Amino acid sequence: ADVLAVMVDASWSPFAGHLERRVIEQAQRKNIPVVLVINMIDRAPKENILPLIKAYDDLFKLDAYVPVSALKSDGIGCLVDELVHLLPVRRRLFDPADETDQTERMLAAELIRREILLQTDQEVPYGVTVLIERFDGQEDQDERTVSIDALVYCAKKTHKQMIVGKGGEKIKAIGMASRQAIGQLIDATVHLSLFVKVKPGWQDRPSDLMDAGLIAKD
């Protein structure tokens, strides 16, 4: 990566979380610039923001601190400006026609995670992660079919209850929306199975963080 953007909730207590510390420390060891993005400033008390920034600044002296409201698009222009300013100038690494360098497997996980946040009105913490356990594709004449098994990790039983919903209605809605989004992206008929598992403290275990793609494997 050329720049790391770490997003935190503006309502959080003014200290750096364990996962955030690990990711920032790893980036700084590689001399990668780090931007702290303080999101949801429209919902948090204004007096929360400066102590949160100070907590990270005291520990890391990051390259930039940008308060934003993604919902209302406040501060997004400033964030883009900071990221562009920190990006190195060098030859083009990817063809302009390339939409992403991520694998379909990784994109599927991100789309499922996005639907979880949307379907739960972002009440489930951003710490929820999605692991793709199976991603099998088949070509049949002009039609492509992909079967996906995805495991959703959450830290608390209450988070699982929010994701599953009453009678499983919420997880069904998440699955349907995810299938449609993934299918449109990869141009395939998608069969998706979702499994939700409570795994307390997963964010504190390097092996789990590596599996989730949140830190690099040594």
C-alpha positions as MATLAB code, in Angstrom:
seq = 'ADVLAVMVDASWSPFAGHLERRVIEQAQRKNIPVVLVINMIDRAPKENILPLIKAYDDLFKLDAYVPVSALKSDGIGCLVDELVHLLPVRRRLFDPADETDQTERMLAAELIRREILLQTDQEVPYGVTVLIERFDGQEDQDERTVSIDALVYCAKKTHKQMIVGKGGEKIKAIGMASRQAIGQLIDATVHLSLFVKVKPGWQDRPSDLMDAGLIAKD';
ca = [
       0.000    0.000    0.000;
       1.083    3.590   -0.637;
      -1.135    5.150    2.051;
      -3.091    3.613    4.923;
      -6.435    5.121    5.967;
      -7.638    3.927    9.374;
     -11.311    4.645   10.046;
     -12.614    5.007   13.596;
     -15.995    5.969   15.013;
     -16.155    9.518   16.373;
     -18.157    8.267   19.359;
     -15.451    5.845   20.523;
     -13.544    6.373   23.765;
     -10.350    8.451   23.322;
      -7.784    5.681   23.045;
      -6.330    3.580   20.244;
      -7.821    0.105   19.989;
      -5.678   -3.021   19.807;
      -6.471   -3.753   16.158;
      -5.883   -0.146   15.118;
      -2.534   -0.084   16.935;
      -1.359   -3.271   15.238;
      -2.275   -2.053   11.757;
      -0.714    1.390   12.269;
       2.477   -0.043   13.772;
       2.839   -2.417   10.835;
       2.406    0.449    8.356;
       4.852    2.743   10.123;
       7.505    0.017   10.209;
       7.272    0.046    6.407;
       7.270    3.878    6.254;
       3.731    3.946    4.868;
       1.886    7.246    5.581;
      -1.168    6.843    7.817;
      -4.345    8.944    7.814;
      -6.823    8.661   10.679;
     -10.396    9.051    9.402;
     -12.838    9.951   12.183;
     -16.231    8.956   10.792;
     -19.825    9.608   11.925;
     -19.102   13.104   13.237;
     -22.765   13.888   12.567;
     -23.793   11.454   15.324;
     -21.084   11.965   17.950;
     -20.676   14.882   20.386;
     -18.162   17.384   19.038;
     -16.176   17.251   22.276;
     -15.311   13.591   21.515;
     -13.289   14.361   18.405;
     -10.243   16.248   19.717;
      -9.495   13.771   22.567;
      -9.704   10.907   20.066;
      -7.270   12.663   17.720;
      -4.934   13.453   20.630;
      -4.894    9.804   21.736;
      -3.599    8.712   18.327;
      -1.288   11.692   17.938;
       0.361   11.024   21.304;
       1.068    7.438   20.264;
       1.886    7.682   16.577;
       2.138   11.260   15.231;
       0.121   10.281   12.173;
       0.373   12.087    8.847;
      -3.178   13.462    8.848;
      -6.410   13.466   10.860;
      -9.652   13.962    8.929;
     -13.111   14.131   10.578;
     -15.851   13.086    8.146;
     -19.479   12.129    7.901;
     -19.661    9.504    5.168;
     -23.461    9.554    5.390;
     -23.655   13.288    4.663;
     -20.461   13.452    2.555;
     -18.996   16.046    4.916;
     -15.205   16.168    4.860;
     -14.855   13.706    1.980;
     -13.182   16.300   -0.236;
     -10.614   17.002    2.490;
      -9.972   13.278    2.855;
      -9.373   12.864   -0.877;
      -7.030   15.868   -0.861;
      -4.990   14.408    2.010;
      -4.719   11.007    0.342;
      -3.673   12.508   -2.991;
      -1.103   14.696   -1.231;
       0.476   11.647    0.432;
       0.520    9.430   -2.659;
       3.926    9.030   -4.325;
       4.486   10.214   -7.896;
       5.684    7.324  -10.050;
       4.941    5.370  -13.188;
       1.500    3.814  -13.643;
       1.255    0.370  -12.032;
      -2.123   -0.657  -13.447;
      -3.889   -0.256  -16.741;
      -6.494    2.563  -16.629;
      -9.123    0.033  -17.722;
      -8.526   -2.111  -14.619;
     -11.269   -1.479  -12.060;
      -9.483   -3.139   -9.127;
      -6.483   -5.272   -8.166;
      -8.541   -7.262   -5.645;
      -9.550  -10.869   -6.267;
     -13.190  -11.811   -6.740;
     -12.976  -13.726   -3.471;
     -11.901  -10.593   -1.562;
     -14.507   -8.433   -3.278;
     -17.245  -10.913   -2.370;
     -16.243  -10.709    1.294;
     -16.340   -6.906    1.213;
     -19.760   -6.850   -0.468;
     -21.190   -9.202    2.160;
     -19.700   -7.086    4.945;
     -21.160   -3.957    3.363;
     -24.620   -5.523    3.289;
     -24.326   -6.503    6.963;
     -23.635   -2.881    7.905;
     -26.419   -1.570    5.664;
     -29.042   -4.116    6.718;
     -28.340   -3.567   10.433;
     -28.339    0.240   10.069;
     -24.639    0.164   11.057;
     -25.573   -0.923   14.593;
     -23.183   -3.862   14.284;
     -19.601   -2.691   14.950;
     -17.161   -2.378   12.084;
     -15.166   -5.153   13.760;
     -17.420   -7.736   12.100;
     -15.484   -9.519    9.381;
     -16.274  -11.984    6.613;
     -14.130  -14.955    5.584;
     -14.785  -16.749    2.297;
     -14.341  -20.454    3.022;
     -15.333  -21.683   -0.445;
     -15.445  -19.927   -3.816;
     -16.067  -22.395   -6.637;
     -16.881  -21.345  -10.187;
     -18.269  -23.375  -13.077;
     -18.652  -22.466  -16.736;
     -21.621  -24.001  -18.555;
     -21.778  -22.862  -22.187;
     -22.404  -19.118  -21.913;
     -23.409  -19.141  -18.246;
     -21.120  -18.872  -15.241;
     -22.165  -20.177  -11.816;
     -20.306  -19.460   -8.573;
     -20.928  -21.168   -5.225;
     -19.759  -19.295   -2.128;
     -19.623  -20.314    1.535;
     -18.965  -17.313    3.766;
     -18.315  -17.210    7.506;
     -19.255  -14.054    9.405;
     -17.230  -13.476   12.574;
     -18.622  -11.260   15.324;
     -17.384  -10.677   18.854;
     -20.649  -10.866   20.833;
     -23.862  -12.887   20.906;
     -25.868   -9.665   20.667;
     -24.113   -8.883   17.375;
     -25.048  -12.320   16.043;
     -28.671  -11.757   17.044;
     -28.733   -8.464   15.132;
     -27.213  -10.080   12.046;
     -29.483  -13.142   12.065;
     -32.651  -11.258   13.017;
     -35.995  -12.600   14.179;
     -36.645  -15.958   12.578;
     -33.557  -15.507   10.414;
     -35.191  -12.702    8.413;
     -32.202  -10.358    8.590;
     -29.593  -12.887    7.461;
     -31.886  -13.891    4.579;
     -32.111  -10.256    3.466;
     -28.335   -9.878    3.774;
     -27.840  -13.030    1.716;
     -30.241  -11.976   -1.041;
     -28.725   -8.497   -1.387;
     -25.184   -9.893   -1.281;
     -25.958  -12.488   -3.958;
     -27.327   -9.820   -6.250;
     -24.385   -7.453   -5.688;
     -21.765  -10.164   -6.174;
     -23.535  -11.555   -9.234;
     -23.645   -8.147  -10.896;
     -19.984   -7.539  -10.122;
     -18.589  -10.827  -11.419;
     -21.285  -11.429  -14.071;
     -22.381  -14.801  -12.733;
     -25.240  -16.643  -11.082;
     -24.275  -16.812   -7.415;
     -25.258  -19.414   -4.818;
     -24.366  -18.032   -1.393;
     -24.421  -19.679    2.029;
     -23.817  -17.505    5.095;
     -22.797  -18.763    8.521;
     -22.558  -16.472   11.560;
     -20.139  -17.390   14.339;
     -19.447  -15.682   17.660;
     -15.700  -15.571   18.240;
     -14.830  -13.351   21.228;
     -11.468  -11.626   21.016;
     -10.775  -12.559   17.394;
      -9.407   -9.051   16.796;
      -6.664   -9.703   19.355;
      -5.304  -12.838   17.679;
      -2.740  -12.337   14.882;
      -3.789  -15.579   13.165;
      -7.403  -14.400   12.902;
      -6.320  -10.953   11.705;
      -4.206  -12.571    8.985;
      -7.106  -14.799    7.902;
      -9.299  -11.710    7.648;
      -6.673   -9.930    5.547;
      -6.334   -7.129    8.098;
      -2.620   -7.652    8.646;
      -0.035   -9.134    6.309;
       1.198  -12.669    6.750;
       4.869  -12.862    7.643;
];
